[in-house]
Amino acid sequence: MSDWAVKRFWTDVNVVPDKGGFAVKLDGRPVKTPAKAALVVPTQAMGQAVAEEWRAIDEKIDPNVMPFTRSANAAIDKVRVQFDDVAEMLAAYGGSDLLCYRATHPDPLIDRQAQGWDPLLDWADDTFGARLRPTAGIMPVEQDAAALRALAAPLHDATPFELTALHDLIALSGSLVLGLAVAAGRLSAEDGWALSRIDEVWQAEQWGEDEDAMQAASVKKDAFQHAHLFYKLSKDGALV
């Protein structure tokens, strides 16, 4: 399969070992990415997740409801071929990490941020030897270069599939530390998303919820949770 077909044409979907990973085959024919590379994923569990999406197709193929296939394609066609650039782009989040930019008022919001975010900054220090400094307001704070290098290291050590998941965990939350914490199991995806939304939730509590903003946040939350599942499947095949 080199392109998305218009309609289903296969009967059987199987996951088979292939090139040190696992390939999905449709009636014995290998699925390929949009760039015509072999769609070979690192774990059998990920292969099964991709295969289930192809089995679920009733008639027409809709990539919008095939998140594991889309993420696998991105890992192979995009992240793998520009791995260092992606890793460096994500590492840059450490210099402006969400967790470091705190409110100047009111006190309840300041306290909520400190209670939620300070333990994660401590975790980054304990885990990576990377101490980021928080600041009040929007003026940028220059972080220690050694700390930023330490936080960048796990990105460069990741596989393309892991980095694909980390991309969304970090970009959607606005925090390198929070994304790494969810990937490492320090936080659940649910808790990680909630901690990334402290400011937005506070504003909604004060002024009421905006329906469009809520809908956009729901879409992003689903993508964040998918990224966590994709990371787990990429690493060890376990959804725990």
N, C-alpha and C positions, 0 to 999 in steps of 0.2 A: 504494500500500500504506500504509494508515494504522495497521494493527495487524499483529502477528504472526499469520499464517494458520496453521491447524492442519495442513494438508497442502499439498504442492507442487501448483500449478495451472498453472505456466508451462512453456514449452519453451525459449525463447531468453532469454539474459541478455546485455545489451550495455551498453557504456560510451560515453556521448556527451557532447560539449561542452554546457555549460548554465550560463548566468549567470556567466560568468567562471571556471567550474570544470568539474567532470565529474559527470554523474549516471549512476546505474545504472538500467537499465530492464528490466522483465520483460515480454516480449512487447509491448514498446513502452510499457508503463505505468510511470511513475516510482515508484521505491521512496520511501516517506516514513518519517520518524522516528516514534517513538511519540507525539510531540506534534503530528504531522501537518504538520511542516515538510518541505520538499523536501530529500532527502538528496543534497546537492551537495558534493563533496569538492574540495580544492584542486589535486590533481595527478592525471594520468591513471594513474600507477602505483598511487596509493591507490584509485582507482576500480576498477582491475583486481583489487586485493587484495580489495575488498569483493565484486566480481562473482564471484570464484572461490568465495567462501563460499556465495553463492546458487546457483552451478552445482553445488556439491558436495552440496546437499541432495537426499537420495534420496526421502524421503517426507514426514516431519514436520519442521517448522522448530524448531530448538533453538538459541536465542540463546546458550547456554553454549558452543557450539563455533563462534561467529561473532565472534571478538574484534575484527576490524577494523570490522565493522558496528556493534558495540556502542560502540566508541570514537568512531566518527564520529557516532553518535546523541548520545553524551554531549557532544561538542564543540558540536553544533548546539543541542540542547535545554537543556543545563545551563550549560556554560562560557560560551557566547556571550552568554547572557542575564544572567549575573552575573559577567562577566569581571573587573571590578575587585576584587570580593570574593574571587574565587579567587586572583588574583594577590597580594593582600595576605595571604591566609592562607598561601600558599606562602612569601612573603617573610619571614614570621615565623619560619620554620625557621632563618633566619640567626642569630637571637638565641640559639638553643639548638642550634646545629649539632652533629651527632654528632662531627664531626672535632675539635671543641674540648674535648671532655670525655674526659680521659685517666685511665688507671688510676694508682693510687698505688703498687701492687705487683702482681705481682712484676716484677723488672727485665726478663725476657724479653718479657712482655706490653707493658710500657712501650716497649721498643725496637721491637716489632712495630708498635705504633700509630704511633710517630714515623716509622718508615721508610715506612709506607703513607700516612699522612695529612699529614705536613708538606709533601711536594711539592705536594699539592692546595691547601693554604693558600697556598703560594708562588704557585701558578698563579692563584689568585683575585686575589692582590695584583697580579701582573704583568698580568693580563688586564682586570680591572675596577677596579684601584686600590682594592681592598677587602682590608684586612689584618684578619683575625679573630684573636683572641688565645685560645690554648688555656689550659686550667686543669686541675689535677689534682683528682680527686674529683668529687662531685656538686653542690657548691655552685655556684650560677649565677655566670657572669662577664658583666659588662655590656660589650657590644661597642660599638665606635665607631659613632655614628649615621650618619656619612658613608659608612662601609663598608657598612652595612646598606642604605642608599639605593642605593649603587652595585650591590649584588647584586640588588636589587629591580628595577632598570631593565630587564634583559633579559626579565623576566617580563611587565612592562607593554608591552614592545615586541613580544611574541610574538603570533601569531595564535591564535584560539580552538583550532585543531587542535593547534598546537604546545604551547599551555598545557595542553591535555588530557593530552598525553604527559608534559610536565614535572611535572604533578601526581603521576603515579605514580612517576616517577623520583625525585622528592624525598620524597614521603610514604613510599614503601616502603623507601628507604635511610635516612631520618631526617636527610638532609643536603642543604641547598640547594646547597652548593658541589659536592658529588659529583654531584648531579643535573644541574647545569649543565655539569659537566666531561664527563659521558657524552653529553649532548646536543650539546656542541661538538666531540666527537670526541677530546677529550683522553684519554679512557678508553674502552675497549670496554665493552659491557654486561657481559660476563663478568667483567672486571677490576673494574669498578665495584661489581658485586654482591659480589664477594669482599672488597673493601675495606670494604664496609658491614657485613660479617659477622665482622670480626676478633675481637670480644669473644665472639660465640657459638661460633666455631670453637675459640677458646682454651678455653672452658669444656668443650666436647665432648672436646677432647684430654685434659683433666685428669680428667674424671669419666665419660666415655663418652657415646655418642650416645643421645638419646631419640627413639624412633621417631615419636611424634606430632609432636615439634618438627621433625624432619627432613621429615616430610610437609608440614607447614605452610610450612616454608622453601622447599620445592620449588615449591609453588603460587605463593608470592610471587616467587620467581626467574623463573618463567615469565611472570608479569605484568610484571616489571621488563624482561625482554628484549622482550616485546611492545611496551611503552611506547617503548623505543628504536627499534624498527622503525617504529612509528607516527609518531614524531617525524621520522625520516628521510623517510618517505613524505609527511608534511605539508609538509616544507620544500623538498625538491627531487626527490623521487621516486626517490632512489637508496638502495639497501640496502647501503651500504658505509660 
